Amino acid sequence: MADVKQKPFITIGRQLITPLLAIATAMLITVPIIGFTLNWDWAKVAVTYGGLLDGALFKQYAFANTLVSAIPLMFTGLALALGFRTGVFNIGASGQFLMGATCAVFVGYAIPLPPLIHPLVALIAGAIGGGLWGAIPGFLKARFGSHEVINTIMLNYLAFFLQDWLVKNPMKDPSPTIVRTPEILATAIIPRFYDRLHWGLAIALMAAYGVGWLLSKTTFGFELRTVGSSPEAARYAGMKIGRLTVLSLTLSGALAGLGGAVQILGVDRAMPVLYSSDYGFDAIPVALLGQNQPIGVLLAAVLFGALRNGSDVMQLRSGGAVSKEVIFIVQAVILLFVAAPAIVRWIYRLKLPKSQLETAPLTRGWG
């Protein structure tokens, strides 16, 4: 009986070992880079890494700020994980995030509503905006067979230019010196409960639970996963692959758009030109590092939020010698190792468990 009870923990441990080794190896690779920058003064190297930890976890309000940085990554990471699990590679989370934020900020400043209803309507508008932006490449793939990678990348640029035009013209606030939209009304703000940490965290946790429940507990989720892992079997079973593809990208876009709405309503409260949409690209390593599982995505988002939040203190502790952009090297190496886990297994001489010999493809290729 004891062996039976231990099997789930053994399985979880095997699933975690590659991501954990990828993180540790990425951090180790940056050690000689920082050491060279600091003239191999290992005391300064230790202080620099200590600044990273302090800025991410240990300073006052550091962990709360880490969670604030992680919240948009939770939404976009869940969006990409949902797409990966259903066999589509959604590179358009940046544009969907941007469209969700644009719809939410418009509802937030232009449509007066009661306090509790206002943020809810703005969040729904953001999810609809992102979902519609995701449905476009889904329809093109289902109807014409065009690959979602090309379509979603192109739609990212369309979203950037559309947002830029909207903020500079019909949505521009005439009073500030900087070009931005008006601030959202006080009734639309997502309230904070600890320093800058807002209730968008609870929304992200509910979204993660919803994605997990959808994929594992519902017939619709089973159909989505079947189309992702074996489209031939899905077609043989009578599933409508085109419709499921459109719905998959629509749901993925809605999650990304909801993340943009939460970021606007909870943190930024107005939208400038060139609004940050890096969250969509950073979501790729977040989803892969989290093994496309909702809990894993949440933890990976917190890790990347910690790296973002701690990088400023790291640069300060190094006296400006170490740029905070070194964190992007860590993220890139993590992505490399997680996208190609055979490298990690080769470095550490790990054997692939039999249960992982046959896995669902990340995407189904071209055409």
Secondary structure in CASP SS format (residue, H / E / C, confidence):
PFRMAT SS
TARGET T0000
AUTHOR 0000-0000-0000
METHOD secondary structure of the structure
MODEL  1
M C 1.00
A H 1.00
D H 1.00
V H 1.00
K H 1.00
Q H 1.00
K H 1.00
P H 1.00
F H 1.00
I H 1.00
T H 1.00
I H 1.00
G H 1.00
R H 1.00
Q H 1.00
L H 1.00
I H 1.00
T H 1.00
P H 1.00
L H 1.00
L H 1.00
A H 1.00
I H 1.00
A H 1.00
T H 1.00
A H 1.00
M H 1.00
L H 1.00
I H 1.00
T H 1.00
V H 1.00
P H 1.00
I H 1.00
I H 1.00
G H 1.00
F H 1.00
T H 1.00
L C 1.00
N C 1.00
W C 1.00
D C 1.00
W H 1.00
A H 1.00
K H 1.00
V H 1.00
A H 1.00
V H 1.00
T H 1.00
Y H 1.00
G H 1.00
G H 1.00
L H 1.00
L H 1.00
D H 1.00
G H 1.00
A H 1.00
L H 1.00
F H 1.00
K C 1.00
Q C 1.00
Y C 1.00
A H 1.00
F H 1.00
A H 1.00
N H 1.00
T H 1.00
L H 1.00
V H 1.00
S H 1.00
A H 1.00
I H 1.00
P H 1.00
L H 1.00
M H 1.00
F H 1.00
T H 1.00
G H 1.00
L H 1.00
A H 1.00
L H 1.00
A H 1.00
L H 1.00
G H 1.00
F H 1.00
R H 1.00
T C 1.00
G C 1.00
V C 1.00
F C 1.00
N C 1.00
I C 1.00
G C 1.00
A H 1.00
S H 1.00
G H 1.00
Q H 1.00
F H 1.00
L H 1.00
M H 1.00
G H 1.00
A H 1.00
T H 1.00
C H 1.00
A H 1.00
V H 1.00
F H 1.00
V H 1.00
G H 1.00
Y H 1.00
A H 1.00
I C 1.00
P C 1.00
L C 1.00
P C 1.00
P C 1.00
L C 1.00
I H 1.00
H H 1.00
P H 1.00
L H 1.00
V H 1.00
A H 1.00
L H 1.00
I H 1.00
A H 1.00
G H 1.00
A H 1.00
I H 1.00
G H 1.00
G H 1.00
G H 1.00
L H 1.00
W H 1.00
G H 1.00
A H 1.00
I H 1.00
P H 1.00
G H 1.00
F H 1.00
L H 1.00
K H 1.00
A H 1.00
R H 1.00
F H 1.00
G C 1.00
S C 1.00
H C 1.00
E H 1.00
V H 1.00
I H 1.00
N H 1.00
T H 1.00
I H 1.00
M H 1.00
L H 1.00
N H 1.00
Y H 1.00
L H 1.00
A H 1.00
F H 1.00
F H 1.00
L H 1.00
Q H 1.00
D H 1.00
W H 1.00
L H 1.00
V H 1.00
K H 1.00
N C 1.00
P C 1.00
M C 1.00
K C 1.00
D C 1.00
P C 1.00
S C 1.00
P C 1.00
T C 1.00
I C 1.00
V C 1.00
R E 1.00
T C 1.00
P C 1.00
E C 1.00
I C 1.00
L C 1.00
A H 1.00
T H 1.00
A H 1.00
I C 1.00
I C 1.00
P C 1.00
R E 1.00
F E 1.00
Y E 1.00
D C 1.00
R C 1.00
L E 1.00
H E 1.00
W C 1.00
G H 1.00
L H 1.00
A H 1.00
I H 1.00
A H 1.00
L H 1.00
M H 1.00
A H 1.00
A H 1.00
Y H 1.00
G H 1.00
V H 1.00
G H 1.00
W H 1.00
L H 1.00
L H 1.00
S H 1.00
K H 1.00
T C 1.00
T H 1.00
F H 1.00
G H 1.00
F H 1.00
E H 1.00
L H 1.00
R H 1.00
T H 1.00
V H 1.00
G H 1.00
S H 1.00
S C 1.00
P H 1.00
E H 1.00
A H 1.00
A H 1.00
R H 1.00
Y H 1.00
A C 1.00
G C 1.00
M C 1.00
K C 1.00
I H 1.00
G H 1.00
R H 1.00
L H 1.00
T H 1.00
V H 1.00
L H 1.00
S H 1.00
L H 1.00
T H 1.00
L H 1.00
S H 1.00
G H 1.00
A H 1.00
L H 1.00
A H 1.00
G H 1.00
L H 1.00
G H 1.00
G H 1.00
A H 1.00
V H 1.00
Q H 1.00
I H 1.00
L H 1.00
G H 1.00
V H 1.00
D H 1.00
R C 1.00
A C 1.00
M C 1.00
P E 1.00
V C 1.00
L C 1.00
Y C 1.00
S C 1.00
S C 1.00
D C 1.00
Y H 1.00
G H 1.00
F H 1.00
D H 1.00
A H 1.00
I H 1.00
P H 1.00
V H 1.00
A H 1.00
L H 1.00
L H 1.00
G C 1.00
Q C 1.00
N C 1.00
Q C 1.00
P H 1.00
I H 1.00
G H 1.00
V H 1.00
L H 1.00
L H 1.00
A H 1.00
A H 1.00
V H 1.00
L H 1.00
F H 1.00
G H 1.00
A H 1.00
L H 1.00
R H 1.00
N H 1.00
G H 1.00
S H 1.00
D H 1.00
V H 1.00
M H 1.00
Q H 1.00
L H 1.00
R H 1.00
S C 1.00
G C 1.00
G C 1.00
A C 1.00
V C 1.00
S C 1.00
K C 1.00
E C 1.00
V H 1.00
I H 1.00
F H 1.00
I H 1.00
V H 1.00
Q H 1.00
A H 1.00
V H 1.00
I H 1.00
L H 1.00
L H 1.00
F H 1.00
V H 1.00
A H 1.00
A C 1.00
P H 1.00
A H 1.00
I H 1.00
V H 1.00
R H 1.00
W H 1.00
I H 1.00
Y C 1.00
R C 1.00
L C 1.00
K C 1.00
L C 1.00
P C 1.00
K H 1.00
S H 1.00
Q H 1.00
L C 1.00
E C 1.00
T C 1.00
A C 1.00
P C 1.00
L C 1.00
T C 1.00
R C 1.00
G C 1.00
W C 1.00
G C 1.00
END
